[in-house]
Amino acid sequence: MPPIIVFMTTASKREAQRIVQTLLEKRLIACANILGPVESRFRWQDKINRAKEFLVLMKSDQKLFQELSKAVKERHSYDVPEIVAVPIEAGFKPYLEWLETTLAISGES
């Protein structure tokens, strides 16, 4: 299974930092970038909304996605948090090797 980039938004930088710290400690992500604030526009409960959020880009592996999603949901302030993954199709080989050895799946083949 390929490595992935997981997108998540949070209501505050502090929330993003807290969730990222937990995911790093559990080795569910190798690293994260916290960006923002960003302006988000979305439809929620049949209304168009706008919010300032923080966008988090996390590097992980598809094998860890379910556990990662569960850990995020347990700690996130939103009822329906954004937890979306896209596969990394290609990358710098030493970086991809570092990802694999850093995550909880290291040692698996």
Rosetta blueprint (number, residue, H / E / L):
1 M L
2 P L
3 P E
4 I E
5 I E
6 V E
7 F E
8 M E
9 T E
10 T E
11 A L
12 S L
13 K H
14 R H
15 E H
16 A H
17 Q H
18 R H
19 I H
20 V H
21 Q H
22 T H
23 L H
24 L H
25 E H
26 K L
27 R L
28 L L
29 I L
30 A L
31 C E
32 A E
33 N E
34 I E
35 L E
36 G E
37 P E
38 V E
39 E E
40 S E
41 R E
42 F E
43 R E
44 W E
45 Q L
46 D L
47 K E
48 I E
49 N E
50 R E
51 A E
52 K E
53 E E
54 F E
55 L E
56 V E
57 L E
58 M E
59 K E
60 S E
61 D E
62 Q H
63 K H
64 L H
65 F H
66 Q H
67 E H
68 L H
69 S H
70 K H
71 A H
72 V H
73 K H
74 E H
75 R H
76 H L
77 S L
78 Y L
79 D L
80 V L
81 P L
82 E L
83 I L
84 V E
85 A E
86 V E
87 P E
88 I L
89 E L
90 A L
91 G L
92 F L
93 K H
94 P H
95 Y H
96 L H
97 E H
98 W H
99 L H
100 E H
101 T H
102 T H
103 L L
104 A L
105 I L
106 S L
107 G L
108 E L
109 S L
